[in-house]
Amino acid sequence: MTYADDLKKALDAHVQTSKLHYMDGWKREWYRSSWASNKGRPVALILHHTAGAATSSTNPNHAGNQHGANDGQIKYVNRHPSYNMPCSAFTLDRDGCIYVNAALPCYHAGEGSFRGTEWSSLGVPDDSANSYCLGVECVDKGQDKTFTDAMKESLRWLAEACAEASGWKDTSTLYLPRHKDWAPDRKVDIKYSNSEVQKWMEAGGMWDGKVPDIEGVFNAQNDSTLANPASYRLACRLVDLGFFSGTPVEGQQKYPAKGVANWQDAHGWKAYPAGAYSPDAHAGIFGS
């Protein structure tokens, strides 16, 4: 099997089908027919931001975070007008959708070096990251820390898929350098620290992927003694998103008011009392 075949198999396994889009020509050769590493596989995934987006809001219901709102950015990354090729292997949109532009090397990293850093062990020669590393362009204005929850979750899925297809040991930040780790004198992306990225990689795993009935959530909210499957699934989802501390116990978990309030606060939601549930919160938390 080719690397493209292995990559598709891993992506299909790790990324939700509705969030995964393969662009025309993604398997074709651009400027190299293979990866330059000894094993013929990419050694890392470099994190970029586009420095352009329809919004900086992290509210999942904002118009700028809906599917199609950032099509201009997606088209630009897929075919850079100066090179007529992708300028990154992947594009990560604000709704969490992943666009696969290339399985083989393309221009994205530019001049730089990992010399003297923790990433020197990757064996990437100076100014050669394009031939050794995948890249993902995250749709973001890049002025502050404004990735959406959907982006963080999908980036974890993408990292897991790339690790599986490429033979990496794990999804630690050794395999996820930021663009500014490669070119600190000329690049600022991404705004998040490596430790913050690592937290995204370590999140996940509690929620079973099933969206609870909103009526069940309301029932638990209105009865502080009620522990039902809906409140358990809500708490698990909030754990995965980083807004609930502790470990929910099935059959014992009551309405997680504090976790909901933490989620509301992080997204600037003022329409409801702190911790109060709503259809908008339901859609935002579960991406439904």
C-alpha positions as CSV (number, residue, x, y, z in Angstrom):
1,M,0.0,0.0,0.0
2,T,1.1,3.6,-0.7
3,Y,1.3,6.2,2.0
4,A,-1.8,7.8,0.6
5,D,-3.7,4.5,1.0
6,D,-2.5,4.2,4.6
7,L,-3.4,7.8,5.3
8,K,-6.9,7.4,4.0
9,K,-7.4,4.2,6.0
10,A,-6.3,6.0,9.2
11,L,-8.3,9.2,8.5
12,D,-11.5,7.2,7.8
13,A,-11.0,5.3,11.1
14,H,-10.3,8.3,13.3
15,V,-12.2,11.3,11.9
16,Q,-16.0,11.5,11.8
17,T,-17.3,10.9,8.3
18,S,-19.2,14.2,8.2
19,K,-16.0,16.1,9.1
20,L,-13.7,14.6,6.4
21,H,-13.4,15.9,2.9
22,Y,-10.9,14.7,0.3
23,M,-10.1,17.4,-2.3
24,D,-9.5,16.7,-6.0
25,G,-6.0,15.5,-6.7
26,W,-5.1,14.8,-3.1
27,K,-3.1,11.7,-4.0
28,R,-1.1,13.2,-6.9
29,E,2.6,14.1,-6.9
30,W,3.3,17.8,-6.5
31,Y,7.1,18.4,-6.4
32,R,8.3,15.1,-4.9
33,S,7.1,11.5,-5.5
34,S,7.8,10.4,-2.0
35,W,8.7,11.6,1.5
36,A,12.5,12.2,2.1
37,S,12.8,10.4,5.5
38,N,14.5,7.1,5.7
39,K,11.2,5.3,6.1
40,G,9.5,7.2,3.3
41,R,6.9,8.6,5.7
42,P,6.4,12.1,7.1
43,V,8.0,12.6,10.5
44,A,5.7,15.3,11.9
45,L,2.7,17.5,11.3
46,I,3.5,21.2,11.4
47,L,0.7,23.4,12.8
48,H,-0.1,26.6,10.9
49,H,-2.8,29.2,11.0
50,T,-4.2,30.9,7.9
51,A,-4.2,34.4,9.4
52,G,-7.6,34.9,7.9
53,A,-11.1,33.7,8.9
54,A,-14.7,34.8,8.8
55,T,-14.7,35.4,12.6
56,S,-12.6,35.2,15.7
57,S,-15.6,34.1,17.7
58,T,-15.4,30.7,19.3
59,N,-19.2,30.5,19.6
60,P,-20.1,27.4,17.6
61,N,-23.4,29.1,16.5
62,H,-21.7,32.2,15.0
63,A,-22.2,32.5,11.3
64,G,-18.4,32.6,10.7
65,N,-18.1,29.1,12.2
66,Q,-20.6,27.4,10.0
67,H,-19.9,25.1,7.1
68,G,-19.0,27.1,4.0
69,A,-18.3,30.4,5.8
70,N,-14.5,30.1,5.2
71,D,-14.6,28.6,1.7
72,G,-12.2,31.2,0.4
73,Q,-9.5,30.1,2.9
74,I,-10.1,26.5,2.0
75,K,-9.7,27.1,-1.7
76,Y,-6.6,29.2,-1.2
77,V,-4.8,26.5,0.8
78,N,-5.9,23.8,-1.6
79,R,-4.4,25.7,-4.6
80,H,-2.0,28.4,-3.7
81,P,-2.1,30.9,-6.6
82,S,1.6,31.3,-6.8
83,Y,2.4,27.6,-7.1
84,N,-0.9,26.0,-8.3
85,M,-0.5,23.4,-5.6
86,P,-1.6,22.9,-2.0
87,C,0.2,25.0,0.5
88,S,-0.5,22.5,3.2
89,A,-1.5,18.8,3.3
90,F,-4.6,19.6,5.4
91,T,-7.0,22.5,6.1
92,L,-8.8,22.5,9.4
93,D,-11.9,24.7,9.2
94,R,-13.6,26.4,12.2
95,D,-16.5,23.9,12.2
96,G,-14.1,21.1,12.7
97,C,-14.1,19.9,9.1
98,I,-10.8,18.5,7.8
99,Y,-9.9,19.0,4.1
100,V,-7.3,16.6,2.7
101,N,-5.3,18.5,0.1
102,A,-2.2,16.3,-0.3
103,A,-0.7,13.0,0.8
104,L,2.7,13.8,-0.7
105,P,5.1,16.8,0.0
106,C,3.9,20.3,-0.8
107,Y,5.2,23.8,0.0
108,H,4.1,25.0,3.5
109,A,7.0,25.3,5.9
110,G,9.6,27.4,4.1
111,E,13.1,28.2,5.5
112,G,13.8,27.1,9.0
113,S,15.6,24.7,11.4
114,F,15.0,22.4,14.3
115,R,18.6,22.6,15.3
116,G,19.1,22.9,19.0
117,T,15.4,22.2,19.8
118,E,13.5,19.1,21.0
119,W,12.5,18.5,17.4
120,S,16.1,18.0,16.2
121,S,15.6,14.3,16.9
122,L,13.2,14.1,13.9
123,G,16.2,14.4,11.6
124,V,14.9,17.2,9.4
125,P,17.7,19.0,7.6
126,D,17.7,22.8,7.7
127,D,15.2,24.4,5.2
128,S,13.8,21.0,4.2
129,A,10.7,20.6,6.3
130,N,8.5,20.5,3.2
131,S,10.0,17.2,2.2
132,Y,9.8,15.7,5.7
133,C,6.7,17.1,7.4
134,L,3.0,17.3,6.8
135,G,1.3,20.6,7.5
136,V,-2.2,21.6,8.6
137,E,-3.5,25.1,8.0
138,C,-6.0,26.0,10.8
139,V,-8.5,28.6,9.7
140,D,-8.0,31.4,12.2
141,K,-7.2,35.1,12.2
142,G,-4.2,34.4,14.4
143,Q,-4.6,37.5,16.5
144,D,-5.4,35.6,19.7
145,K,-6.2,32.1,21.0
146,T,-9.4,31.7,19.1
147,F,-9.6,28.1,17.9
148,T,-13.1,26.6,18.3
149,D,-13.7,23.5,20.4
150,A,-14.5,21.7,17.1
151,M,-11.1,22.6,15.7
152,K,-9.3,21.3,18.8
153,E,-11.2,18.0,18.8
154,S,-10.7,17.5,15.0
155,L,-7.0,18.3,15.3
156,R,-6.7,15.4,17.8
157,W,-8.4,13.1,15.4
158,L,-6.1,14.3,12.6
159,A,-3.0,13.8,14.8
160,E,-4.1,10.3,15.7
161,A,-4.6,9.4,12.0
162,C,-1.3,10.9,10.9
163,A,0.5,9.0,13.7
164,E,-1.1,5.7,12.7
165,A,-0.3,6.2,9.0
166,S,3.2,7.5,9.6
167,G,4.4,5.1,12.3
168,W,4.8,7.8,15.1
169,K,5.1,6.5,18.7
170,D,2.3,8.8,19.9
171,T,0.7,12.3,19.4
172,S,3.0,14.2,21.7
173,T,4.1,17.6,20.5
174,L,7.4,16.1,19.4
175,Y,5.3,15.1,16.3
176,L,3.2,18.3,16.3
177,P,5.6,21.3,16.1
178,R,4.2,24.7,15.5
179,H,5.3,26.7,12.5
180,K,7.1,29.1,14.9
181,D,9.1,26.2,16.3
182,W,10.5,25.7,12.8
183,A,10.9,29.3,11.9
184,P,10.9,31.4,15.1
185,D,12.5,34.5,13.5
186,R,9.7,34.9,10.9
187,K,6.6,33.0,12.1
188,V,4.2,33.4,15.0
189,D,1.8,30.6,14.3
190,I,0.2,29.1,16.1
191,K,-0.7,31.3,19.1
192,Y,-1.1,28.4,21.5
193,S,1.7,26.9,23.5
194,N,3.0,23.4,23.0
195,S,1.6,22.4,26.4
196,E,-1.9,23.7,25.4
197,V,-1.7,21.6,22.2
198,Q,-0.7,18.6,24.3
199,K,-3.8,19.0,26.5
200,W,-5.9,18.8,23.4
201,M,-4.2,15.6,22.4
202,E,-4.8,14.1,25.8
203,A,-8.5,15.0,25.9
204,G,-11.2,12.8,24.7
205,G,-12.4,9.3,25.3
206,M,-15.2,9.7,27.9
207,W,-18.1,10.6,25.6
208,D,-19.5,7.6,23.6
209,G,-20.4,9.8,20.6
210,K,-24.2,9.5,21.2
211,V,-26.0,12.8,21.6
212,P,-28.4,12.7,24.6
213,D,-32.0,13.6,24.3
214,I,-32.3,17.2,25.3
215,E,-35.4,16.5,27.3
216,G,-33.4,14.1,29.4
217,V,-30.9,16.9,30.1
218,F,-33.7,19.3,31.1
219,N,-35.2,16.7,33.4
220,A,-31.9,16.3,35.2
221,Q,-31.5,20.1,35.4
222,N,-34.9,20.5,36.9
223,D,-34.5,17.7,39.4
224,S,-31.2,18.0,41.4
225,T,-31.6,14.4,42.6
226,L,-31.9,12.8,39.2
227,A,-29.0,10.9,37.7
228,N,-29.9,9.8,34.2
229,P,-28.0,8.8,31.0
230,A,-28.5,12.3,29.5
231,S,-26.7,14.0,32.3
232,Y,-23.9,11.4,32.3
233,R,-23.3,11.8,28.5
234,L,-23.4,15.6,28.9
235,A,-20.8,15.4,31.7
236,C,-18.6,13.0,29.6
237,R,-18.7,15.4,26.7
238,L,-17.7,18.3,28.9
239,V,-14.8,16.3,30.2
240,D,-13.6,15.7,26.7
241,L,-13.9,19.4,25.9
242,G,-12.0,20.4,29.1
243,F,-14.9,22.0,31.0
244,F,-15.6,19.4,33.6
245,S,-13.2,18.2,36.3
246,G,-13.5,14.7,37.8
247,T,-14.7,11.4,36.4
248,P,-18.5,11.0,35.6
249,V,-19.9,7.8,36.9
250,E,-22.7,6.2,34.9
251,G,-25.8,5.8,37.0
252,Q,-24.7,8.4,39.5
253,Q,-23.9,11.6,37.5
254,K,-26.4,14.4,38.0
255,Y,-26.8,17.6,36.0
256,P,-23.2,19.1,35.6
257,A,-24.2,22.7,36.2
258,K,-20.6,23.9,36.9
259,G,-19.3,22.2,33.7
260,V,-22.0,23.9,31.6
261,A,-21.3,27.2,33.3
262,N,-17.6,26.8,32.5
263,W,-18.4,26.1,28.8
264,Q,-20.7,29.1,28.7
265,D,-18.1,31.4,30.2
266,A,-15.4,30.2,27.8
267,H,-17.7,31.0,24.8
268,G,-19.0,34.3,26.1
269,W,-22.6,33.1,26.4
270,K,-24.7,35.6,28.4
271,A,-28.2,34.7,27.1
272,Y,-28.9,32.3,29.9
273,P,-28.1,32.1,33.6
274,A,-24.8,30.5,34.4
275,G,-25.1,26.7,34.2
276,A,-28.6,26.8,32.7
277,Y,-29.1,24.5,29.7
278,S,-30.6,25.5,26.3
279,P,-31.1,24.2,22.8
280,D,-28.2,26.5,21.7
281,A,-25.9,25.1,24.3
282,H,-27.0,21.6,23.3
283,A,-26.1,22.2,19.7
284,G,-22.8,23.9,20.6
285,I,-21.6,21.3,23.1
286,F,-22.5,18.3,20.9
287,G,-21.9,19.9,17.5
288,S,-25.4,18.9,16.4
